[in-house]
């Protein structure tokens, strides 16, 4: 399989060149700009929905590249990867192919907040993504830079002040038309790189920045509110120069857990996986940071930096006198480099070397590539609909860091959903949304479009109100069926597998419910389990499985004919049993919120003249953010409970009035039909 992928890649650029000569004569349904995590997922998703799709990237060889940390998943982020996979996205399967160190974070806590994570081989990951894109029907890839968006007058029957009809390439006057355009520019939009006091244009070392014309179109022509964010990356360290015996060894899990629901095992065998190592900063690190501040212009900029993955300079200044973790992570099975997670820095290269050598395992370390900072433009995401389309511009969708997020997983999740909706719009299908009650992707998008960002947004399990129901283990049951039946982005193969799992789990749970014994008999069958006495002397298998000491395999050994057929789902059944009481309690609250979410607010409402009791401040908030649903309005900062009540009454009255009008019209038509026809 790997050799086949390499043969595909050998022909990749040849095919791309062949496609490029045909571009001027083709009309695409969807154009995706950018080949990072958001762009690759968007292009693949749009093609799966059925749209003729063009992916434009500055460099073919960097499509699918891991620009910063070669890892995938984590707490909150792992949930996103599982959901992307459930919707037939790429990154989960790519992670299983390229992973070289698999672990479950947060394992000491409940399964709902477990964080599947993998350290990746950079080369394997990039090759997998490129091979998948090459073999995706209806998807064309072009190496090139986008000069500007083609903008025209809006369609009168749709909301918006503008309409995007395609792109202009930077290599001249070549125009490429499309019904939808997805921008996934990452850190390249008006990007600047910082090392010490040196600043150069760019979004990643070795690559040119995006065209100034694209940023100008967004700001001047479309009048979008934009801001400036910053991030950074650590230096890459030569592995042979590091004394790993002075760091704490962290081996991978003995039994690696795949990201994809289609995979039973990972490509890298357990015995072939590589360990990570943990070390800590010293007072010497803090000394170097303070001595080099006058040489570091990036850290003095007033743009917002990441709170949850800050530079070592920011951490030292914010928390002086503390030790900070530094993870030494491999970059590949055969790579000569280590990635020092936690040492993002932008000081001059000679000061970077002085700093890392203040850490015991790195006392003789050599830097292969210095760390650097990046500043870039982003679009305030409250200007987007839940479909990730710009509200004021028909056919323009945004995904990834351009929306103010950070991280591969957040970008990939947005890219998939933007690609889905861009394709559906191009194919004259209605947009689809995900509620925050049914997915972390829904939480992510809802947070962005309703609340906006003041710093790079990162996903955590704490952001989801119903995380006991939104677990990594059940993402396929939550999303794969919907992805096939309603969205159209899931293959028949995955759909059939999800159906098989759903039916098998239902049968197994029913079998457990039907296994009823007295507590006395359960104690005889499971003597090592403390089953207490109670008035209710009868327990079913589901209730017994909720005990910490009881596993599904134990029950299957007691009732082999009934339970052994479902042993492959033993862990999932255990988790279902443990969380059933919590999920039952949450179901009512989820139903209430889903009803709120279903109440759509017309996008053409004039909130300033709305005949309801609303303060001027609330009217300004509603007019600025224009929430698409009542549920989205409840989460806007500054909205009061009283305002929501008044808005709810208005929506209900408007609905009733519309229903009465339709009823009156129907009666009038029926009455006319009963009258005799006269020539």
N, C-alpha and C positions, 0 to 999 in steps of 0.2 A: 504493500500500500504506500509506504514511504517513497519507494523508487518511482511509483506511478505519479505521486505528487511532484517529485523533482522533474520528471519529464514534462508535466504540465507547465511548471514554472519556466523551463528552458524555452518554451514557445510563447511565454507570456508577453514579452515586449514585442515580439514579431506580430502577434495578433493585435496588440494595442495599436501599433503603427498602421496596420491594415484598416482597423476601425477608424482611425483618425482621418484618413483620406475620404471617408464617406460622410463625415459629420455635417458638412454644409448642405447636404441633400436630404437630411433626415429630420423628422419631427419626433421628439421624444415626449413621453408622458411625464417623466420625472427626471430632473437633473440634480445630482448630489454633488456638492462642492466640498472636497476634503476627504482624505483617505485614512483618517484616524479611527478610533473606536466608534464614534458617533456616525461617521460617514460610511464605514463599511457595513455597519448594522442597518443604516438607513437604506443604502443601495440594495442590499440583499433582501430586506423586508419588502421594499417597493416592488422588486422583481417577483417575489413570491406571491404578492397580491395579484399580479398579472400586468403590471405596468412595464412598458418599454423604458428602460432606465439607463442613464449615462452617469458614470462616476468620474469626476474630474479631480485629479490629484497632481500636485507639483512634481512629485517623483514617484515613479512606479515602484522602485525598490523599497520605499519607505511605507507603502501601504501596509497597514496592520502592525506597524512598528510600536514597540513599547518604549515610549519616549523617556519615561522616568523609571520608576521602580519596576523590575521584571517580576511582577506578582499579580495575582488576581484574587478577588474575594476579600473576606474578612468580616468583621461584625457589621451587620447592616448591608455591606457591599456584597457579601456572599449570597444573601437573600435576593438581591437584584440579579446576580448571575443566574441563579436557579430559575427566576421568573423569565429572564431573557431566553434561556434555554427552553422553557416550557412553551414559549411563543415561537420556537424554531429558530432562534437567533444563533449567531456563530460563536460567541466568546466562550460559552460553556464547553462545547466540544473542542474548541481550540485549546482551552486550558487543560483538558484531559489529555490531549495529544502532546502538549509542550511542558506539562508539569514535571518538576524534578524534586519537589518537596511538598507533600500534601499534609495538611493538618486541619483539625477542627478547633477554632478558637472558642473560648467561653464554655468549654465542655463541662466545667464544674457547675454551671447553671443549667436551667431547663433547656430542652431541645428547641424551644421557640426562639431563643436568642443565640443558638450556636452559630458560629461564623465559618462556613467552609472557605478555606484559603489554600492557595498553591503558589509556590515560587516557580517561575517559568524559565525555560530556555528561550532567549530572545529570538534566535534564528528559527527554531522549530515553530514558534508561535506565528511569526511573520509568514513563513512558508505555508502554514496551514490556512491562514486567512486568505492569502493570495490564491492558493489553489482552489479554495471554496468559491471565491468570486469568479474565477476563470470558468468554473464548471456550472455557474448559475445561469439558467436560461433567461433570456430577455435582458441581460445585463452587459453593457459595453463599458470598457475602461479606457480613459484617455489621460495621457500625461500632458499637463498644461496648467496655465495660471489664468484665473478669471479676472478680467479687467473691471467689469461692472455688470450690474443686473439690467435687463431690458424691462423698462417700466412704461406702462401705458394707462389709459383711462380705465376705471373699473367697470365691471359688468353691472348694469343698473339693478338687476334682480338680486344682488348679493351685497352684504354690508362691506364697507371699505372705501378708502379714498384713492387707492391705486391698485394696479394689477401687474404682477410679474409675468412676463411671457418668455423668458429665457435668459441667456447670458451672452456677453461679448468676451471672447478670449483675448488674452494679452498679446498674442503673436500677430496682431494686425486687426483687421476689421471683420474677422470671422464671427458670425452670429450663429448661435445654436438655440433653437426654439423648444419650449416645453410648456406644459400646462401647469406644472408645479416645480418649484426649486427649493431644495433643502440646503441651507448653509450650515456647515459643520467646520468652521474655520479654526477651532481650538484656540491656541494662544497666538495664532498668526495674524489676527486682525489688528493692524497697526502695531504689531509686536516689536518690542525692543529688548535686547539682551544686555545684561549688566554683569561685569566682572570688575571689581574694584571701582575705579573712577572711569572705566571705559564703557561706552555705550554704543552699540551698533544695532541697526534694524534687523529683525528676525524673530521667529517664533520658536526656533530650535536650532542648536548649533549645527552648522553645515547646510541649513536650508534658508532660502530667501523668505522675506516676509510676504504676506498677502498684498495684492495690489492696493495702492492708495485709492484707486477709483472705486473699489468695492466699499471701503469704509466711507468714502465721500457719498456714495449712493444712499447708504443707510442713514447717515446723519443729515445730509442736506436735501436730498430728493424725497426720501420717505419720512424725514423728520422724526426719527425714532430717538427716544431718550436713551443715552448711552452712558457708561461709566468706565472706570479704569480699575483693573485688579492686578495683583502680582502673585507670582509663585516662584519656585526655584527648584534646583536639583543639586545633589551632593557630588563631590568629585568621585570618579571611579578609581579604585585602588588596585594595584598589581597584587594578585593573590599570593605569589611566592614571597613577597616582602612582608607579609603579615605573620605574626606568631600566634596562631589560633589556639595554642595550648594555654594562653593567658586569658582566654575568653571562656564563657560558659557554653557548653555544647547543648544544642537543642535539636534532637533527632526528629525526623518526620514520624507521622503515625504509622504504626505497624501495618494496619490495613487501610490503605489510602481510599478516601471517599470521592468518587467522581462527581464533577459538577453536573454533567448531563444525565437526564433521565433515560437516555437511550444507551448509556454505557454501563456495563457491569463492572468494569475495571479500567484502570488508567494505562496509558501506553508504557510508562516507566514503571518497571517492577519495583516492589518494595525494597529489595536488597540493592537496587541500583540508585535509589534516591540519595540526594546529598543533604547533609545537615546544615543548619544555620547556627550562628554563634552570637552570644549576647555579651556586650561589655558596657562600660559607663564612662561618662565624661569625668574630668578631674578639675581641680581649681586652676590648673594651668590652661585649660581650654577657656575658662572665663577671662583669664588674664589676657590671652591673645585676642579675644573678641573685643575687649575694651580698648586695647592698644591700637587696634586697627579700625576703629569706628570712623576716624577722620578720613580714611582711605576707601570708605564703603558708601557710595552715593545711593545704592539701591535701598538700603535699610532706612535712609532718611526721607525717602519719598512718602508723600501723603496718600498714596493709593492703598487700598485695603489688601492685606495679605491673609493667607489662610490661618485660621485659628487652630485647626486640628492637625495641620502638618506644617508647622512654622519652621523658619530657618533656625539654625543654632544660635545666630546672633539675636533673633527675637526672643528665643527661649531664655537665653542668659540675661537679657535686659529685663524680661518680664518676671523671671524667677531667679534672682541672684542667689548664689550660695548653695544651689541644689545640684545633685547629680542627675544626669539625663541619660536615658537608655540609648544605646547605639547597637543596631542589629547589623551584623556582617553577613550579607546574603549572597549566595552564588548567582551568577548571571547566565549560567548554562553548564551543561555537562562537560563541555570541553573548553569553556571560557577561561581566560587567564585573569579575569577581573572579579572583584568583589564590589557589591553595592552597599555602602554604609548608611543604612536607613536611619534617619535622625540627625544627619550632618549636612543638611542642605545649607549652602553658604554662598556668599557673593563677594567676599573679600578678595584682594589680589592673590594670584596663585601662590606666591612665596609665603604669604601669611596662611593660606590654606594648608600648606605642607607643615608649617610650624604648629598649627592647631592640631592636626590629626596625630602628630607625633607626641602630643601631650597625653595620649590615651595608651595605656600599657601595651595592648596587642599590636598597636600601630607605631611603636617607637622607631621602627626602621622602615616604615611604609613608604612606597613610592606612588605618586599620583600619575595615572595614565591620562585622564582628562579632568581638568579643573571643574569645580561646580560653578554654576552661574544662576542669575536671576532673570525672570521674564516679566515684563509688563505688557498688558494687552487690553484692547477694548472689549467690552461686553455690552449686550443689549439688555436693558432692564426687563426681566421676564414677565412682569405684570402686564406687558403689552401683548402677550400671547393668549390664545384660547387654550382650553384643555387639550385640543388636538395639536398644539404646538405651532399653530399658524398665527402669523402676525395679524392682529385684529384689523389693523388699518390697511393691510395690503393683501389682496386676494392672491392666493397661490404661493406665498412665501412662508416657508417653515424654517425654524431654527432649532438646533440641537447641540448639546455638549457645552463646552466652556464658554461659548458665545452667549449662553444663558446664565452665566455666573456660577456654574458648578465646578467642582474639582474631582478628579478621579476617573479612571477608565470605566468603571462600572456605571456611574451616574451618566457618563457620556453615552455609553452603549445603550442604556435603557431609553434615554431620550431619542437617540438615533433611530432605534427600532420603531418607536411609536410615531415619530415624525415621518419616517419612511412609509409606514402603513397608511397614515392619513393623507400624505401627499399623493400616494398612488390611488387611494379611494376618491380623492377629489378629481384627479385627472381622468378617472374612469366613471365619473358622474355618480359616485356612490356617496352616501352620507358619511360624515365623520363618526369615529367611534371614540369613546372615552373609557378610562379605567377609574373606578371609584377608589378612594383611599380605604374603603372597607374591604376591598378584594385583592389588593396588591400593594407592594412597596413601590412599584412603578407609579401607581396612582397617588401614593403619598408624596413621592418626589415631585411629580408634575403639579399636583395641587398646591404644594408648598411654594413652588416657583411662581405659578401664575397668580396665586392669591396673595402671597405675602412678600414676594420679591426677595432680594438678597442685598446685604450690606457688606458681605465678605464671601469668599468662595464657599458654596454649599456642599456639604458632605452628608451622606446618608448614615444614620444610626438607627438601631432598633427602637430607641426611645422616641423617635419621631412618629412611630405608628401606634395609634390608639388601640388597635386590635391585633397586636403582635402574637398573641397566643393562637389566633386563627391563621395568621399570615406566616406560616412556618416554612423553612426550607424544604421540608420533606413533602409538603402537599402542594407545591407550586404547580405541578402538572395537573392536578385535579381542579385547581382554581382557574387555570388559564389555558391549558391546551385544548380543552373542549370548546371554550369560547373562541379561542384563536382560530379554530377550524370552522365552527358553525356560524359565527357572527362576524369575525374580523377578516378571515380569508388568508391568514399568513402562516398557517400550520399545515404541514404535509399530511397526506392521508396515512402514511406509515406511522407518524407520531400520534395522530388522532386515534388510530386503531389500538396502539399500545396504551394510550391513556384510557380508552374505553375498557380494555382488558383489566388494567389496574383498578379502575373504579369499580367494576363489577366484582372482581375478586375480593377487594377490600370490603365491599358491601356484604358479600356472602360470608366472609370470615367474621365480620362484626355480628351478623345475624346468628351465626353458629355460636359465638361466645355468649350472646344474649340468651340463647336457648339452653345453654349448659347451666342448669340450676341445681344446686345441692345445699343441704343444710351446712351451717358453719362447722358442725361437728364432723361431717364427712369431708369437708374441705381440709380441716386440720389433719385428718387421717391420711389424706392423699398428699398433703404438703406439710410434713411434720416440722420442717425447718422454718416455716413462715408463721409469724405471730398473727393469727386471725382472732380478733377479740370477740368476746361474747357480747351479744346485744339482743334487744327485744326482737328485732327482725332476724329470724334464725335462718333465713334463706338468702343465698348470694348467687348471682350468675357469674359466668366466666369473665365478663367485662369488668365487674366490680373487683374481682380477685386480681385481675391483671393490673389494677391500679396500685397494688401494693409494691413498694420499692423492691422487695426481695424476689418478686415473681417475674419471670420472663415468659414470653410466648412459647419458647421451646419447652419450658417446664410443663405448661399446660398441654402442649402437643404430645408430650411423652405420656401423659395421663389419658388423653383422648385421641389416639393416633388416627383413627378412621375419620374423625370429624375435622380435626385441626391440622393434620400433617399436609394436606394439599395446599395450605397457605403459608408454609414456613418461609418462603422467599420474602414475604412481607412482614416478618416477625418484628423488626424494629419499628416499622411504620404503625403496626397494630398496637404495639406498646405505647407509642407516643399518642395515638388516637385515644387510647383508654385513659392515659394520664390527664390529657387536656379536655376530655369530654365535658366534665362539670363546668370548667371555665368557659368553654366555647358555647355551651348552652345558655349561660348567663349573658354572654356578649351578643347572642343572636338577636335579642329584642332591640338592643341599642343599635346594632348594625342595621336592622330593618327600618328603624326610625330615621337614621341618617340617610339611608338610601332613598327614602321617600322625599326628604329634603333635597337631595341631589337631583332628583328627577323633576323638580320644579324649575323649568327653564325661565330665565329672565331675558326678554327680547333685547337684542343688542342695539336697537334704535330708540330705546326709552330716553326721553328727555327728563333726567332726574331733577333738574332745576325747576321744572314746571309741573312735576308730579303732584297730583292733588291729595297728598297724604301728609301726615305730621312728621316731618323729618327736619333735623337741624341743618343749617347751612354747611356745617363741617361734614356731616354724613352725606349730604348731596354731592359735595365735592369729592369725597372718597369714592362714592359709587360711580360718579362720572369719570373719574380718573382711571379706575381699575376695570370698570364694566364687567363684573362677574357674570359668568354664563348661567349659573344656577343659584338658587337660594342658599344651598349649602356652602357654596364658595363665598357668598356674601357674608355668612356668619363668621368666616375666618379672617376677614379683613381687619387689620388693626384700626381701631377707632370706631368700629361698628358697635352700637349699643343694643342690648336685648330689646328695648322698646322699638328701636328702628327696625329690627328684624320682624317683630310682631306686625308693625304697620305695613311693612313690605309684603309679608305673608298674606295679610288681608287683601292688599291690592291685587296680588297675583291671583288669589282665589276668586275675587270679584270679577277680575278681567276674564278668567276662564269661564265662569258662569255666564257672563254677558255674551261671550263668544259662542257658548253652547246654545244659549237662547236664540241668538241670531241665526245660527245654523238650523235650529229647530223650526223657527219661523219661516225661513227660506224653504225648507223642505215641505212644510205644510202648504205654503203658497204654490209651490210647484205641483204638489199632489192635487190641490184644488183646481189649478188650471187644467190639469190632465183630465179631471172629471167633467169639465165643461164641454158641451157639444162643439164639434169643429164646424165652423161656418165659412164658406167661400165668400 
